Amino acid sequence: MGIIDSLRHEALCVPMSGIDAVINHGRSKPGLIALWAGESELVTPAFIRDAATTAVEAGETFYTWQTGIPALREALARYHTRHFGREFHANEFTVTNGGMHAILLALQATAGAGDEIIYLTPGWPNLVGAAAVAGAVPVPVPLRISEKEWVCDVTAIETAITPRTKAIFINTPSNPTGWVATREELRAIIELSRRFGLWIIADEIYSRFAYGMLRAPSFADVMEQEDRIIFVNTFSKNWAMTGWRIGWLNTHPSLSQKFATLVQYSTSGVPQFLQRGAIAALDHGDDYVNAQVTRALAGRDLLVDILKKTGRIDFAVPKGAFYLLFSIAGLDDSAQAAIELIDRAKVGVAPGSAFGDAGNGFLRICFLRDIEQLKAAADKIDEWVRSR
C-alpha cells in the first residue's frame, strides 16, 4: 500500500476536474486562445486595486472580524438594497474567501456524510466535488433542451427528493448553460423546500449578467424571511476579481454567529486590505459591471452569428452568465474534442463532460473576452468543424 492509499476514501476518489485536465494540456501552448476559464482578460479596475493598496500601506494587515469588517458588510447591505428593491442589513452577510469557500460553508452547515444534495446538470463541477469530499451524495437533475432553450423540470427535482435529501443547489443564471430561472420556477422550488423541510443553496453569482433585463430573477424576490435559503456569491465575476478570492454569504441574521464560527475553523477570515477593495467595488463599481455586461452580450452575439453558419454546431442562446455551451454534429467525446481543439485549432475551451454526464457531447466557451480575440477563436472553431 502506497502513502496515497492511506488518504480518506472520499479524498482518494474525488476526480480531477475535467476543466483542469484540459488547461494542463494546453497551458503552455504558444499562440493559444484560452477561453476555458470563467474570466475576462482584463485586470481588476484601478479604483479597486488602489483601495486595497491604500489599506496595505495604512497597516491593515492584522487578524480581523470572522464575518468581515463592518464597513464591508454595510456595503454589501447597500449593494443588495440598491439592486434588489428591498432593504438588507449588515448582519445578514458573512465575508468568505471566495465563492467556493461560501459554497463549502453552506455545505458544512446543511449536509453531512450520507446526506443527499440535489443539483441541476450540466452544472459547475466544484459543487459536486466539494460535496463528495465532505461525504455527501450529489444527486443530479438534468436540465433539458426544448426548442433550443434550456428548461428546468421542477417536477424532476421533486422526484429526486428522498428521506436523505438535505438541500437543493440552484445556480441561476447557470454555468455552463446560460439558463435563467423564472420567478415562477423559483417559487415552485421554494415550495418544495417548505414542503420537505429542505435547504436551498442559491448560487446567483451571475445575476447581473442577464440579457434583456437589469438582473436575473432571484430567490430574494419571492422568499419569505424564514425560508431556509443560503445565498452564495463572489466578487470574482462582476468586478474582474477572480484572483482576489473574496466572496460572501447572505443568510438569515440568526445564522451569523454560526457562520462566523465556521469561518474561524476554516480560514479565520479574509485579509482586511482585500475587503477594502471589495468595498470600492460595491460602492463605485456599478458602471464597470454594466460595461462588462454590455461587453459580454456583444461577445455572445458574435459567437452565435459565426458558429451557427457552420450548419453543424447547435446550441441554445444563453440568456445569462457568459458562456456558450454548444454541441457539434458527430461529436461524442467532448474531452477528446477539447484536446483536439487545442492541438489543431489553438483554441482552449472546457469539455462539457466536466459539467456532468448531461454535458458530454458539448463544449463550453467563455465570451466575456476581447471581441477580436473571440472572432479569431470562432473562426478557428469554424474551420476545425468544417475539416472534421
MIKEFI-739478 format. One line per 2 residues: number of its first residue (from 1); their letters; for each residue x, y, z of C-alpha. Coordinates in Angstrom, 3 decimals, always signed. Layout:
BEGIN
NUM) A) X/Y/Z; ...
This chain:
BEGIN
1) MG) +0.000/+0.000/+0.000; +1.394/+3.390/-1.005
3) II) +1.183/+6.599/+1.016; -1.626/+7.930/-1.148
5) DS) -3.752/+4.867/-0.381; -3.906/+5.937/+3.258
7) LR) -5.944/+9.030/+2.480; -9.654/+9.206/+3.293
9) HE) -11.751/+7.302/+0.763; -13.619/+10.496/-0.216
11) AL) -10.386/+12.408/-0.882; -8.858/+9.486/-2.757
13) CV) -11.844/+9.006/-5.044; -12.658/+12.602/-5.934
15) PM) -11.837/+13.031/-9.645; -9.659/+15.729/-11.110
17) SG) -11.678/+18.495/-12.733; -12.141/+17.881/-16.435
19) ID) -11.517/+21.590/-16.989; -8.152/+21.425/-15.210
21) AV) -7.152/+18.412/-17.288; -7.657/+20.417/-20.484
23) IN) -5.940/+23.509/-19.064; -2.931/+21.441/-18.029
25) HG) -2.681/+20.089/-21.573; -2.846/+23.480/-23.244
27) RS) -1.497/+25.999/-20.748; +1.972/+26.357/-22.316
29) KP) +0.958/+26.050/-25.967; +2.236/+29.082/-27.926
31) GL) -0.392/+31.143/-29.721; -3.300/+29.504/-27.898
33) IA) -6.531/+31.487/-27.415; -7.563/+30.328/-23.939
35) LW) -11.324/+30.630/-23.410; -11.734/+27.715/-20.992
37) AG) -11.996/+29.672/-17.728; -14.767/+31.913/-16.450
39) ES) -12.928/+35.221/-16.502; -12.077/+38.050/-18.864
41) EL) -8.577/+39.063/-19.868; -8.959/+42.389/-18.028
43) VT) -7.150/+43.101/-14.769; -9.100/+44.340/-11.766
45) PA) -10.017/+48.044/-12.228; -7.637/+50.593/-10.737
47) FI) -10.195/+52.072/-8.317; -10.481/+48.667/-6.629
49) RD) -6.734/+47.941/-6.661; -5.973/+51.408/-5.265
51) AA) -8.349/+50.938/-2.324; -6.599/+47.695/-1.353
53) TT) -3.124/+49.227/-1.809; -4.028/+52.179/+0.395
55) AV) -5.222/+49.775/+3.103; -1.969/+47.780/+2.966
57) EA) +0.072/+50.967/+3.254; -2.091/+52.024/+6.204
59) GE) -1.116/+48.813/+8.011; -4.397/+46.881/+7.722
61) TF) -2.583/+43.534/+7.887; -3.827/+42.034/+11.155
63) YT) -6.459/+39.459/+12.147; -9.930/+40.803/+11.584
65) WQ) -13.636/+40.036/+12.076; -14.561/+36.464/+11.151
67) TG) -17.724/+37.676/+9.429; -15.958/+40.528/+7.625
69) IP) -15.195/+44.091/+8.615; -18.337/+46.078/+9.473
71) AL) -17.705/+48.518/+6.616; -17.822/+45.716/+4.019
73) RE) -20.911/+44.105/+5.487; -22.621/+47.501/+5.422
75) AL) -21.515/+47.980/+1.800; -22.975/+44.563/+0.933
77) AR) -26.272/+45.633/+2.502; -26.262/+48.865/+0.474
79) YH) -25.465/+46.990/-2.739; -28.285/+44.481/-2.259
81) TR) -30.776/+47.159/-1.232; -29.904/+49.072/-4.395
83) HF) -30.243/+46.127/-6.760; -32.983/+44.020/-5.186
85) GR) -35.534/+46.678/-4.324; -35.898/+45.905/-0.621
87) EF) -33.895/+46.643/+2.488; -30.990/+44.441/+3.540
89) HA) -28.935/+44.678/+6.743; -25.272/+44.132/+7.551
91) NE) -25.997/+41.251/+9.936; -27.256/+39.138/+7.021
93) FT) -23.778/+38.928/+5.444; -20.653/+36.879/+6.056
95) VT) -17.495/+37.572/+4.055; -15.721/+34.486/+2.697
97) NG) -12.514/+33.558/+0.897; -14.203/+33.433/-2.496
99) GM) -17.413/+31.914/-3.787; -16.017/+28.391/-3.429
101) HA) -15.454/+28.975/+0.285; -19.021/+30.263/+0.578
103) IL) -20.280/+27.028/-1.005; -18.114/+24.898/+1.302
105) LA) -19.527/+26.665/+4.360; -23.084/+26.273/+3.086
107) LQ) -22.453/+22.540/+2.592; -20.873/+22.185/+6.035
109) AT) -23.900/+23.861/+7.590; -26.554/+21.786/+5.832
111) AG) -25.309/+18.323/+4.842; -23.048/+15.627/+6.252
113) AG) -21.888/+12.126/+5.425; -24.565/+10.190/+3.532
115) DE) -26.861/+13.187/+3.078; -28.039/+13.994/-0.437
117) II) -27.796/+17.322/-2.253; -29.812/+17.827/-5.415
119) YL) -28.263/+19.970/-8.154; -29.016/+20.820/-11.773
121) TP) -26.799/+19.478/-14.528; -24.908/+20.312/-16.689
123) GW) -23.512/+22.211/-13.715; -20.332/+23.680/-12.293
125) PN) -18.227/+20.686/-11.176; -16.810/+22.235/-7.997
127) LV) -20.110/+21.809/-6.152; -20.157/+18.104/-6.945
129) GA) -16.530/+17.621/-5.921; -16.869/+19.580/-2.690
131) AA) -19.994/+17.678/-1.657; -18.366/+14.336/-2.408
133) VA) -15.232/+15.154/-0.405; -17.484/+16.000/+2.543
135) GA) -19.094/+12.564/+2.234; -22.408/+13.889/+0.965
137) VP) -24.081/+12.442/-2.124; -24.637/+14.820/-5.064
139) VP) -27.847/+13.918/-6.933; -28.079/+15.324/-10.485
141) VP) -31.303/+16.515/-12.078; -30.696/+17.245/-15.773
143) LR) -31.803/+20.422/-17.445; -33.152/+19.618/-20.887
145) IS) -33.157/+21.420/-24.194; -36.587/+22.134/-25.646
147) EK) -36.816/+24.110/-28.893; -33.237/+25.390/-28.467
149) EW) -33.833/+26.510/-24.899; -32.595/+25.019/-21.635
151) VC) -35.540/+24.123/-19.385; -35.723/+23.191/-15.706
153) DV) -38.233/+20.489/-14.794; -39.264/+21.257/-11.206
155) TA) -41.246/+18.009/-11.113; -37.987/+16.145/-11.752
157) IE) -36.456/+17.908/-8.745; -39.357/+16.733/-6.591
159) TA) -38.990/+13.181/-7.901; -35.310/+13.204/-6.873
161) IT) -36.117/+14.060/-3.237; -35.634/+11.190/-0.763
163) PR) -35.596/+10.962/+3.035; -31.830/+11.599/+2.835
165) TK) -32.151/+14.866/+0.885; -30.974/+17.898/+2.873
167) AI) -30.503/+20.637/+0.280; -31.222/+21.768/-3.275
169) FI) -28.398/+23.660/-5.003; -29.612/+26.082/-7.673
171) NT) -27.242/+28.085/-9.888; -29.076/+30.733/-11.892
173) PS) -28.006/+32.207/-14.259; -26.333/+28.903/-14.949
175) NP) -22.750/+27.975/-15.600; -22.412/+26.439/-18.198
177) TG) -25.830/+26.529/-19.909; -26.862/+30.168/-19.529
179) WV) -30.283/+29.026/-18.255; -32.049/+31.696/-16.171
181) AT) -34.783/+30.666/-13.741; -38.103/+32.484/-13.888
183) RE) -39.795/+33.786/-10.763; -42.407/+31.074/-11.168
185) EL) -39.716/+28.377/-11.150; -38.075/+29.914/-8.083
187) RA) -41.418/+29.999/-6.261; -42.005/+26.335/-7.125
189) II) -38.573/+25.350/-5.769; -39.178/+27.301/-2.573
191) EL) -42.464/+25.457/-2.177; -40.563/+22.149/-2.388
193) SR) -38.159/+23.441/+0.258; -41.024/+24.305/+2.573
195) RF) -42.958/+21.089/+1.984; -39.992/+18.755/+2.514
197) GL) -38.048/+20.827/+5.054; -35.037/+21.318/+2.768
199) WI) -32.367/+23.984/+2.491; -31.828/+25.884/-0.734
201) IA) -28.261/+26.892/-1.570; -28.712/+29.697/-4.075
203) DE) -25.717/+30.406/-6.319; -26.616/+33.677/-8.044
205) IY) -23.129/+34.928/-8.829; -24.072/+35.750/-12.444
207) SR) -27.260/+37.632/-11.538; -26.034/+40.867/-13.129
209) FA) -25.191/+39.009/-16.346; -28.790/+38.563/-17.508
211) YG) -29.555/+39.715/-21.034; -32.623/+41.813/-21.730
213) ML) -33.145/+42.595/-18.027; -31.407/+44.634/-15.321
215) RA) -30.649/+41.451/-13.374; -31.879/+37.886/-13.220
217) PS) -34.858/+36.854/-11.072; -33.684/+35.899/-7.587
219) FA) -34.924/+33.812/-4.705; -34.702/+37.124/-2.824
221) DV) -37.617/+38.371/-4.944; -40.022/+35.627/-3.885
223) ME) -38.880/+34.289/-0.485; -40.275/+34.833/+2.979
225) QE) -37.905/+35.827/+5.785; -38.000/+32.410/+7.466
227) DR) -37.345/+30.367/+4.314; -34.282/+28.127/+4.537
229) II) -32.157/+29.806/+1.879; -28.407/+30.411/+1.903
231) FV) -27.122/+32.683/-0.863; -23.521/+32.191/-2.009
233) NT) -21.757/+34.839/-4.045; -18.378/+36.196/-5.121
235) FS) -16.622/+39.356/-6.237; -14.823/+37.369/-8.941
237) KN) -17.114/+37.802/-11.934; -18.729/+41.239/-11.706
239) WA) -15.580/+43.205/-10.961; -12.795/+41.101/-12.580
241) MT) -11.523/+39.962/-9.180; -11.069/+36.215/-9.757
243) GW) -7.606/+36.142/-8.184; -8.635/+38.053/-5.055
245) RI) -10.532/+35.092/-3.579; -13.225/+37.051/-1.789
247) GW) -16.956/+36.347/-1.698; -19.904/+36.365/+0.664
249) LN) -22.863/+34.560/+2.167; -26.285/+36.131/+2.589
251) TH) -28.308/+34.347/+5.274; -30.944/+34.833/+7.926
253) PS) -29.426/+37.063/+10.658; -29.803/+34.284/+13.238
255) LS) -27.164/+32.262/+11.358; -24.468/+34.935/+11.504
257) QK) -22.596/+33.631/+14.553; -22.728/+30.042/+13.321
259) FA) -21.128/+31.009/+10.037; -18.583/+33.152/+11.868
261) TL) -17.569/+30.001/+13.741; -17.307/+28.018/+10.502
263) VQ) -15.073/+30.757/+9.069; -12.921/+30.587/+12.206
265) YS) -12.374/+26.857/+11.776; -11.632/+27.056/+8.043
267) TS) -9.738/+30.232/+7.081; -10.003/+32.567/+10.119
269) GV) -11.185/+35.417/+7.936; -10.408/+37.412/+4.801
271) PQ) -7.461/+39.862/+4.713; -8.695/+43.284/+5.668
273) FL) -6.949/+45.101/+2.817; -8.755/+42.880/+0.292
275) QR) -12.026/+43.808/+1.946; -11.269/+47.495/+1.348
277) GA) -11.006/+46.750/-2.358; -14.311/+44.910/-2.185
279) IA) -15.992/+47.948/-0.618; -14.794/+50.086/-3.514
281) AL) -16.195/+47.527/-5.969; -19.629/+47.550/-4.343
283) DH) -19.931/+51.299/-3.836; -18.322/+52.557/-7.044
285) GD) -18.426/+49.664/-9.482; -21.933/+49.682/-10.958
287) DY) -20.848/+51.413/-14.172; -17.998/+48.926/-14.556
289) VN) -20.372/+45.968/-14.171; -22.789/+47.462/-16.692
291) AQ) -19.930/+47.847/-19.172; -18.901/+44.227/-18.588
293) VT) -22.439/+43.017/-19.277; -22.552/+45.044/-22.493
295) RA) -19.192/+43.572/-23.488; -20.362/+40.033/-22.748
297) LA) -23.537/+40.497/-24.792; -21.514/+41.667/-27.785
299) GR) -19.271/+38.625/-27.409; -22.240/+36.282/-27.189
301) DL) -23.875/+37.685/-30.302; -20.656/+37.495/-32.313
303) LV) -20.072/+33.840/-31.356; -23.661/+32.906/-32.133
305) DI) -23.526/+34.563/-35.557; -20.288/+32.866/-36.606
307) LK) -20.874/+29.395/-35.191; -24.422/+28.942/-36.455
309) KT) -23.189/+29.441/-40.038; -21.268/+26.157/-39.908
311) GR) -24.515/+24.224/-40.096; -23.015/+21.597/-37.754
313) ID) -22.947/+23.457/-34.435; -26.049/+23.529/-32.259
315) FA) -26.779/+25.473/-29.083; -29.364/+27.281/-27.008
317) VP) -28.592/+31.002/-26.984; -27.689/+31.735/-23.340
319) KG) -29.998/+34.101/-21.501; -27.490/+34.756/-18.741
321) AF) -23.928/+34.224/-17.451; -21.151/+34.470/-20.071
323) YL) -20.724/+31.010/-21.546; -21.914/+29.331/-24.729
325) LF) -22.451/+25.590/-24.386; -22.531/+24.108/-27.878
327) SI) -22.633/+20.690/-29.478; -21.191/+19.559/-32.789
329) AG) -22.798/+17.018/-35.072; -20.962/+13.710/-34.700
331) LD) -19.116/+14.722/-31.528; -19.447/+12.158/-28.749
333) DS) -16.318/+12.568/-26.608; -16.144/+16.201/-25.530
335) AQ) -12.942/+15.727/-23.506; -11.104/+14.420/-26.570
337) AA) -12.627/+17.161/-28.730; -11.326/+19.832/-26.340
339) IE) -7.821/+18.385/-26.599; -8.110/+18.252/-30.391
341) LI) -9.220/+21.882/-30.499; -6.095/+22.869/-28.589
343) DR) -3.751/+20.862/-30.776; -5.300/+21.586/-34.166
345) AK) -7.074/+24.944/-33.817; -5.118/+26.536/-30.936
347) VG) -8.341/+27.358/-29.063; -8.889/+26.349/-25.459
349) VA) -12.454/+25.508/-24.386; -13.886/+23.497/-21.494
351) PG) -15.238/+19.996/-22.222; -18.931/+19.584/-21.468
353) SA) -18.208/+16.262/-19.755; -16.577/+18.257/-16.942
355) FG) -20.074/+19.505/-16.061; -21.580/+16.051/-15.597
357) DA) -22.903/+13.287/-17.836; -25.559/+15.623/-19.216
359) GN) -22.769/+17.811/-20.596; -20.967/+15.163/-22.620
361) GF) -21.106/+15.948/-26.310; -20.920/+19.693/-25.556
363) LR) -18.099/+22.225/-25.327; -18.147/+25.438/-23.274
365) IC) -16.580/+28.714/-24.329; -16.333/+31.914/-22.260
367) FL) -17.412/+35.001/-24.206; -16.534/+37.732/-21.684
369) RD) -13.417/+38.473/-23.716; -11.911/+40.902/-26.187
371) IE) -14.131/+40.905/-29.277; -11.240/+40.467/-31.738
373) QL) -9.938/+37.519/-29.728; -13.401/+35.968/-29.778
375) KA) -13.721/+36.477/-33.534; -10.364/+34.793/-34.132
377) AA) -11.351/+31.878/-31.892; -14.773/+31.481/-33.529
379) DK) -13.204/+31.461/-36.986; -10.711/+28.796/-35.893
381) ID) -13.504/+26.654/-34.426; -15.496/+27.092/-37.640
383) EW) -12.502/+25.948/-39.697; -11.868/+22.980/-37.397
385) VR) -15.507/+21.853/-37.525; -15.579/+22.049/-41.326
387) SR) -12.401/+19.948/-41.530; -13.746/+17.083/-39.390
